[in-house]
């Protein structure tokens, strides 16, 4: 099995990603506190992550529109 890591590929982006996560959690109605949030359900965590990915893909697609 492959090992997993929560390391950021760009360490300088850590604060921005944390803010993005908090904003996205708020959008989907999940309350997060700074730091550890092990008390949220898998469904809540999945909705946050899924929405983050959706927004990142949308942002990338929009950037591609500008390059054509």
N, C-alpha and C positions, 0 to 999 in steps of 0.2 A: 504494500500500500504506500502511496506517495505521502510524504510528510507535508503538512500545511504550515503556513506561517502568516501571521498578521502584520508582518513588516510592510511598511509603505515602500513602493518602488522609488518614490521621490520623497525623501524625508522632509524636505522643505514644505511639502504640501500637507503635512499632518494637520495643522490647525484649520486649514481650509476644508479638508475632508471631514473633520469633526463638526464644523459648522454646517456643512452640507448635510451630514447625517442628522443633526438636530433639527434643521429646517424641514427635511423630508419626513422625519418622525412626526413632527407637528402637523404636516399636511395630511398624513394618514391617520391622525388621531391617537398616536402613541406618545405617552409622556416619558421622556428619557431624562435621567439626571447625569451630570458630568461624572465621568469615570465608569465604574462597573455597573452594568445593567442586567445582571444574571437573573433577575426576577421577572423579566418579560417572557411571554410565551414564544414558542418557536414560530407560531403563526404571526405574531406581531413583528418579530425580528425579520421574518421572511417578507412581510409586506413593506418594511422599511428598505431592505436590500433590493427587492424587486423594483420598487419605485425609484430608487437611486440609479439602478441600471437603466431603467426606461428613460430617465432624464439624461443620463450620460450618452445613450445612443441617439436620442433626439438632438442633443447638442452637437454630436459628431456629424450627424446627417445634415444639420443646418450649416455646419462649416464646409461640408462638401458642396453644397449648393452654391456657395460663394466662390468656389474654385473653378467651376465649369464655365 
